[in-house]
Amino acid sequence: MDILARRLTVAGLLLFSISVAAAALNAPQQSPASATIVLPAPRLKTMAGAPQALSVDGLFVETAQGRTALPPALIQPGPAGASSWTNRATLAGGRVVSLSIGRQRDRMTLSLAAQPATNVIRWGLSIDAARDEYFTGLMERVVDVPQQASWAPGIAEAMNLRGQKVERLVKPTLSVYAPFYLSSRGYSVTVRGTWPGHLDFAATNPERVSIDVEGPSLSLVLNTASTPAELVRAHALEAGPPFLPPRWVYSPWRWRDEHTQRATYYDGTPVAGPFNSEVMGYPNWGSDTCGYNQQLLEQEVCARWLAFSAFTPIMEVGPTRNLGFWNLSGPPEYDDVLIATWRLYARLHERLKDYSYAQAVAARQTGMPIVRPLFLADPDAPQTWSQWWTYLYGPDLVVSPVWQKGQRSQEVYLPAKSRWRDAWGTREYAGGQTVVVPAEPHQIPIFVRVGSTLDLGDLPREWEDAQRIARERPNLQTLEADVVRWFAAHAGKKSPE
């Protein structure tokens, strides 16, 4: 990547040394807890309340005897022009702690260790935060709570972690954490290793991001870049490129709750064939569409979810409790609206299979994700950081799921430097603006980049066809008889090699 190919100039190295030296010269007048490392980063964005450098302070080590602030002597600068060095200091009791700093172009490492490491419980530090700085990454949930608590009414947090405290520890039923976050100032932090820890994103102190990690040592990687997309790509490739699943993964999936063989279908028709639909898939990226929630299966909520799921790499559809849209526990037991919506978006997801697979190939090669927050494409527009509900699916589709019940129109920001066509009609819009478009319960706002070869089909006509077909209930006895005849005709025949 070009970001990693740029050379660090001698002037930059000297500036790095001078800044650390200046912090060290002031150290005698400070308490140990105020020892500061200043990491110049000219590619950082200028933001209110923060210089064009990263200030790291509040360094500590915690042992069985308590927490000890690391002394200012530990941050003495290395040799002039050096890109890496290690300092050591002896704490009360004779334990020697070391601080290692390395820099290669726009990538910096900061490591803390102790000798002996016996009884070292955790390490910690803080990084300065600007007043309007945005932080994102780290976890799959919008709030760091057990799964059932994440469904509580009134939760308004989205992708911005500012003001949150996150415990990096797996919680029931499952929560996935990646020790990586990026900032709208133009830097990212990766905590190396898998030890538990905490991150406080300006919740306790609005001017600091605080990090503490358990274990005998601590190592951070700090990247800086002109765009957040460069930070995401650099992290993905450093952590290891995502695996490339087979092409069929990007077709629609149907799962249920149990690996069992049913004796009858939902209407009582006996199952004669040696198979049925009770298979649960394990996605690498997707959501359990219309399932695993504490609410009733609401038609509008599920319809919106089906539309959203079509524009994720894995479209898997539930719901739970061994139910389908044709045998729900309450009226309507046969929900032709949800069946029509499922048909519309399953067919659309299937048409996107080759496009999705191509984006998966690109993700493996470059680290660029398939689903992309708007700020990865247009980071200079404030709307791309605040309009979390709109995203890019690959480079050619803008998708804007509706997440509030009763809403029938949607504000959509269209990234600059392109023109965009409304997939539900023919109107084109210039990028770099917010537009308001209709959003009926079956209708997710979709925009196609003008010049793209993608063909989503005639969506209004597709919806009409889906409604007509869904209203006609299938005769399962007739269908099952076809299955029985097929097996009878092929009994004893070998499959062609």
C-alpha positions in Angstrom: 0.0 0.0 0.0 1.2 3.5 -0.8 0.6 4.6 2.8 3.1 2.1 4.0 5.5 2.8 1.2 6.2 6.4 2.1 9.6 7.0 3.7 9.9 8.7 7.0 12.2 11.7 6.5 15.1 12.5 8.7 13.4 15.7 9.7 10.4 13.7 11.0 12.7 11.5 13.1 14.4 14.6 14.6 11.1 16.1 15.4 10.0 12.9 17.1 13.2 13.0 19.3 12.9 16.7 20.0 9.3 16.4 21.1 10.0 13.5 23.5 13.0 15.4 24.8 10.9 18.4 25.5 8.4 16.3 27.5 11.3 14.8 29.4 12.8 18.2 30.2 9.6 19.3 31.9 9.3 16.0 33.8 11.1 17.1 37.0 8.3 19.7 37.7 5.6 17.0 37.1 4.3 14.2 39.2 5.2 10.7 38.0 1.6 10.2 36.7 2.0 13.1 34.3 4.9 11.7 32.4 4.1 12.3 28.7 5.2 10.8 25.4 4.6 13.1 22.4 4.4 11.2 19.1 4.4 13.7 16.3 2.1 12.7 13.5 1.9 15.2 10.7 -0.9 13.3 8.9 -3.3 13.8 11.8 -6.3 16.1 11.2 -6.3 19.3 13.1 -9.2 19.2 15.6 -10.2 21.5 18.3 -8.4 20.8 21.6 -5.8 18.5 20.1 -2.4 19.2 18.5 -1.1 17.5 15.4 0.6 14.9 17.6 -0.5 12.0 19.9 0.2 12.6 23.5 0.4 9.5 25.6 0.4 9.8 29.4 -0.9 8.1 32.5 1.4 5.2 32.1 1.2 2.6 34.9 1.9 -0.9 35.9 -0.2 -2.8 38.4 1.2 -5.7 40.4 0.0 -7.7 43.4 1.3 -4.8 45.5 -0.8 -2.1 43.8 -0.6 0.3 40.9 2.6 2.3 40.2 2.8 5.3 37.9 5.8 4.9 35.5 8.5 7.5 36.0 9.4 10.3 33.6 12.9 8.9 33.3 11.4 6.1 31.2 10.5 8.5 28.3 14.0 9.9 27.7 14.5 10.3 23.9 16.7 7.9 22.0 19.7 8.7 19.9 19.2 11.6 17.4 17.6 10.3 14.2 16.9 6.9 15.6 13.7 5.3 14.5 13.5 3.0 17.6 14.9 2.7 21.1 14.3 1.2 24.5 14.5 2.9 27.9 14.5 1.2 31.3 13.8 2.4 34.8 14.0 0.7 38.2 10.9 0.9 40.4 10.8 0.7 44.2 11.4 -2.9 45.1 13.9 -3.5 42.2 11.6 -4.3 39.4 12.9 -3.0 36.0 10.4 -1.7 33.5 11.2 -1.0 29.9 9.5 1.2 27.3 10.3 0.5 23.7 9.3 2.8 20.9 9.6 2.1 17.2 8.6 4.0 14.1 8.5 2.9 10.5 7.0 5.5 8.2 3.4 6.0 9.5 3.4 3.0 11.8 4.5 3.3 15.4 4.8 0.7 18.1 4.8 1.2 21.9 5.7 -1.6 24.2 5.9 -2.0 28.0 7.5 -4.9 29.8 8.9 -5.7 33.2 11.7 -7.9 34.6 10.8 -9.9 36.5 7.2 -10.2 35.1 6.0 -12.2 38.1 2.8 -10.8 39.7 2.4 -8.2 37.0 -1.4 -7.9 36.6 -2.0 -5.1 34.1 -0.6 -2.1 32.3 -2.3 1.1 31.3 -2.0 4.4 29.5 -4.1 7.3 28.1 -4.1 9.1 24.7 -5.3 12.6 24.3 -8.8 13.2 22.8 -10.2 16.2 20.9 -13.6 17.6 21.8 -15.4 16.4 18.7 -13.3 13.3 18.1 -15.1 10.2 16.9 -14.0 6.6 17.8 -15.2 3.4 16.2 -14.3 -0.3 16.0 -13.6 -2.7 18.8 -16.8 -4.7 19.0 -19.8 -6.0 17.1 -22.4 -4.5 19.4 -23.5 -0.9 19.8 -23.2 -1.1 23.6 -20.9 -3.4 25.7 -23.5 -5.5 27.5 -24.7 -9.1 27.5 -26.8 -9.9 24.5 -30.2 -9.6 26.1 -29.4 -6.2 27.6 -28.5 -5.0 24.1 -32.2 -5.3 23.1 -33.4 -2.9 25.8 -35.6 -0.1 24.6 -34.1 3.4 24.4 -30.6 2.4 23.4 -29.5 5.2 21.0 -25.7 4.5 20.7 -24.5 3.7 17.2 -21.0 3.4 15.7 -19.4 6.2 17.7 -17.9 4.8 20.9 -17.2 8.2 22.4 -18.6 8.3 25.9 -18.6 4.5 26.3 -16.5 2.2 28.5 -15.8 -1.2 26.9 -14.6 -4.3 28.7 -12.8 -6.5 26.3 -14.1 -9.8 27.5 -16.4 -12.2 25.8 -20.0 -12.0 27.2 -23.0 -14.4 26.9 -24.2 -15.5 24.5 -21.4 -14.4 22.3 -19.6 -11.2 21.8 -16.7 -10.7 19.5 -14.0 -8.1 20.2 -11.2 -7.0 17.9 -8.5 -5.0 19.8 -8.6 -2.2 17.2 -10.2 1.2 17.0 -9.8 4.2 14.7 -10.2 7.9 15.3 -11.6 10.6 13.1 -8.3 12.5 13.8 -6.6 10.0 11.5 -5.0 7.4 13.7 -5.8 3.9 14.8 -4.7 1.7 17.7 -4.3 -2.1 17.7 -3.6 -3.8 21.0 -1.5 -6.9 20.3 -2.5 -10.1 22.0 -5.7 -11.5 23.4 -5.5 -10.5 27.1 -8.7 -8.9 28.5 -8.8 -5.2 29.2 -10.8 -2.0 29.3 -11.1 1.0 27.0 -12.6 4.2 28.2 -13.5 6.5 25.2 -13.6 9.9 26.9 -16.2 8.7 29.3 -14.4 9.3 32.6 -12.2 12.1 31.2 -13.5 13.9 28.1 -9.9 14.7 27.1 -8.5 11.2 27.2 -9.0 7.7 25.8 -7.8 5.3 28.6 -6.5 1.8 27.8 -5.6 -0.9 30.3 -4.7 -4.5 29.5 -4.1 -7.5 31.6 -0.9 -9.6 31.2 2.8 -9.5 31.7 3.4 -6.9 29.0 1.7 -4.5 26.7 2.2 -3.7 23.0 0.3 -1.2 20.9 0.5 -0.5 17.2 -0.4 3.1 16.2 -1.0 3.9 12.5 -1.6 7.3 11.1 -3.1 8.0 7.6 -4.8 10.7 5.6 -8.0 8.7 5.3 -9.8 6.1 7.6 -9.9 3.7 4.6 -6.1 3.5 4.7 -6.2 2.7 8.4 -8.8 -0.1 7.9 -6.8 -1.6 5.1 -3.5 -1.4 7.0 -5.0 -3.1 10.1 -6.7 -5.8 8.0 -3.5 -6.8 6.2 -1.4 -6.6 9.4 -3.9 -8.8 11.4 -4.2 -11.2 8.5 -6.4 -10.9 5.4 -9.9 -12.2 5.7 -10.5 -15.7 4.3 -12.3 -16.1 1.0 -15.3 -18.3 1.3 -16.8 -20.2 -1.7 -19.1 -18.3 -4.0 -22.3 -20.1 -2.8 -21.9 -18.4 0.6 -23.2 -15.2 -1.0 -26.6 -16.8 -1.9 -29.5 -16.5 0.5 -29.5 -18.9 3.4 -32.4 -20.4 5.4 -31.8 -21.7 9.0 -33.8 -23.1 11.8 -33.1 -24.0 15.4 -32.5 -27.7 15.5 -30.7 -30.4 13.5 -33.7 -32.8 13.5 -35.7 -34.7 10.9 -39.4 -33.7 11.0 -42.2 -36.2 10.5 -44.6 -33.6 9.0 -44.5 -30.2 7.4 -46.2 -27.2 9.1 -49.6 -28.1 7.6 -49.5 -31.8 8.7 -48.3 -33.2 5.3 -46.1 -36.2 6.0 -42.4 -35.8 5.0 -41.6 -38.6 2.6 -38.2 -37.3 1.2 -35.0 -37.9 3.2 -34.4 -34.3 3.8 -36.1 -31.0 4.9 -35.1 -27.5 5.7 -34.0 -27.9 9.3 -30.4 -26.8 8.8 -28.7 -24.0 10.6 -25.9 -22.2 8.9 -22.9 -20.6 10.7 -22.2 -17.3 9.0 -18.9 -15.5 8.8 -20.8 -12.1 8.5 -24.4 -11.6 8.7 -27.3 -11.3 11.1 -29.9 -13.8 12.4 -32.6 -12.1 10.3 -36.0 -11.8 12.2 -34.7 -14.1 15.0 -33.1 -14.0 18.4 -34.9 -11.1 20.0 -37.2 -10.6 22.9 -39.9 -8.9 20.9 -42.8 -10.5 19.0 -42.1 -11.1 15.4 -43.4 -7.7 14.1 -44.1 -7.5 10.4 -42.6 -4.1 9.8 -39.5 -4.8 11.8 -38.9 -8.1 10.1 -39.6 -6.6 6.7 -37.0 -3.9 7.3 -34.5 -6.5 8.6 -35.0 -8.7 5.5 -34.1 -5.7 3.3 -31.0 -4.9 5.3 -29.9 -8.5 5.3 -29.9 -8.6 1.5 -27.1 -6.0 1.6 -24.8 -7.9 3.9 -22.4 -10.6 2.7 -24.4 -13.4 4.3 -28.2 -13.3 4.1 -29.5 -15.9 6.5 -33.2 -15.8 7.5 -34.8 -17.3 10.6 -36.9 -16.7 12.7 -36.3 -18.7 15.9 -38.5 -21.2 17.8 -38.8 -23.3 14.6 -41.1 -20.9 12.9 -41.3 -19.7 9.4 -43.3 -16.9 7.8 -45.9 -19.5 6.8 -46.5 -21.0 10.3 -46.2 -18.2 12.8 -47.6 -18.5 16.3 -50.0 -15.6 15.9 -52.1 -14.0 13.2 -51.4 -13.9 10.4 -50.1 -17.5 10.6 -49.3 -17.3 6.9 -47.8 -13.9 6.4 -47.9 -13.2 2.7 -46.4 -9.8 3.2 -43.2 -11.1 4.8 -43.1 -14.0 2.3 -43.3 -11.5 -0.6 -40.6 -9.3 1.1 -38.3 -12.3 1.6 -38.8 -13.3 -2.1 -38.0 -9.8 -3.3 -34.8 -9.5 -1.3 -33.6 -13.1 -1.6 -33.8 -12.8 -5.4 -32.0 -9.4 -5.2 -29.3 -10.9 -3.0 -28.8 -13.8 -5.4 -28.4 -11.3 -8.3 -25.6 -9.6 -6.2 -23.8 -12.9 -5.7 -21.0 -12.3 -8.2 -20.7 -8.7 -7.1 -20.4 -9.8 -3.4 -17.9 -12.4 -4.3 -15.8 -9.9 -6.2 -15.8 -7.6 -3.1 -14.7 -10.6 -1.0 -11.8 -11.2 -3.3 -10.9 -7.5 -3.0 -11.2 -7.7 0.8 -8.7 -10.5 0.9 -6.3 -8.7 -1.4 -6.5 -5.2 0.0 -8.2 -5.4 3.4 -11.1 -3.1 2.3 -14.3 -4.5 3.8 -17.4 -5.3 1.8 -19.8 -3.3 4.0 -18.2 0.2 4.3 -19.2 3.1 6.6 -19.6 6.3 4.5 -16.6 7.9 6.1 -14.4 5.3 4.4 -15.4 6.8 1.0 -15.9 10.5 1.9 -14.2 11.3 5.2 -14.2 15.1 4.8 -18.0 15.3 4.9 -19.4 15.6 8.4 -22.5 13.7 7.4 -20.5 10.5 6.8 -19.5 10.4 10.4 -23.0 11.1 11.8 -25.2 9.2 9.4 -24.4 5.8 10.7 -27.5 4.1 9.2 -26.3 4.6 5.6 -23.4 2.6 4.2 -21.7 1.4 1.0 -22.0 -2.2 -0.1 -18.9 -2.4 -2.1 -18.0 0.7 -4.1 -21.1 0.8 -6.3 -24.1 0.6 -3.9 -25.3 3.1 -1.3 -27.8 1.4 1.1 -29.8 3.1 3.8 -31.8 0.8 6.1 -34.7 2.2 7.9 -34.5 1.4 11.6 -37.4 3.3 13.2 -40.9 1.9 13.2 -43.5 4.0 11.3 -40.9 5.9 9.3 -41.9 6.2 5.6 -39.1 8.4 4.2 -35.3 8.4 4.7 -32.5 10.9 4.7 -29.6 9.5 2.6 -26.2 11.1 2.2 -24.6 10.3 -1.2 -20.8 10.3 -1.3 -19.1 13.0 -3.2 -17.2 12.6 -6.5 -19.9 10.3 -8.1 -23.4 10.5 -9.4 -26.0 8.1 -8.0 -29.2 6.6 -9.4 -32.2 5.7 -7.3 -32.6 1.9 -7.8 -36.4 2.3 -7.2 -36.7 4.7 -10.2 -34.6 6.5 -12.7 -33.7 9.7 -11.0 -30.0 10.6 -10.7 -28.4 12.7 -8.0 -25.0 14.4 -7.7 -22.9 13.1 -4.8 -21.9 15.2 -1.8 -25.5 15.9 -0.7 -28.3 14.5 1.5 -31.5 13.6 -0.3 -34.9 12.5 1.1 -36.5 9.5 -0.6 -39.6 7.4 0.0 -39.2 4.3 2.2 -42.3 2.1 2.4 -42.1 -1.0 4.6 -40.9 -3.1 1.7 -38.6 -0.4 0.3 -35.0 0.0 1.4 -33.4 3.1 -0.2 -30.8 1.9 -2.7 -28.6 4.0 -5.0 -26.3 2.6 -7.7 -23.2 4.5 -8.8 -23.7 5.9 -12.3 -21.3 4.1 -14.6 -21.5 0.8 -12.7 -22.5 -2.3 -14.6 -24.7 -3.6 -11.8 -28.3 -4.4 -12.8 -30.7 -4.8 -9.8 -33.7 -5.3 -12.0 -37.0 -3.6 -12.1 -37.6 -3.4 -8.3 -41.2 -2.1 -8.4 -42.2 -4.8 -10.8 -40.4 -7.4 -8.7 -42.4 -6.3 -5.7 -45.7 -6.6 -7.6 -44.7 -10.2 -8.7 -43.6 -11.1 -5.2 -47.0 -10.1 -3.7 -49.0 -11.9 -6.3 -47.0 -15.1 -5.9 -46.9 -15.0 -2.1 -50.7 -14.7 -1.9 -51.0 -18.2 -3.5 -50.4 -20.7 -0.7 -48.4 -23.7 -2.0 -50.1 -27.2 -1.9 -47.5 -29.2 0.0 -49.2 -32.5 -0.6 -48.8 -31.9 -4.4 -45.2 -30.8 -4.0 -44.4 -33.8 -1.7 -46.0 -36.2 -4.2 -43.5 -34.8 -6.8 -40.7 -35.6 -4.4 -41.9 -39.1 -3.8 -42.2 -39.8 -7.6 -38.7 -38.4 -8.2 -37.1 -40.8 -5.7 -39.1 -43.7 -7.0 -37.9 -42.9 -10.5 -34.3 -42.7 -9.4 -34.2 -45.6 -7.0 -31.1 -47.7 -7.4 -29.6 -45.4 -10.0 -26.0 -44.2 -9.5 -25.2 -40.6 -9.9 -23.0 -39.8 -13.0 -19.4 -39.6 -12.1 
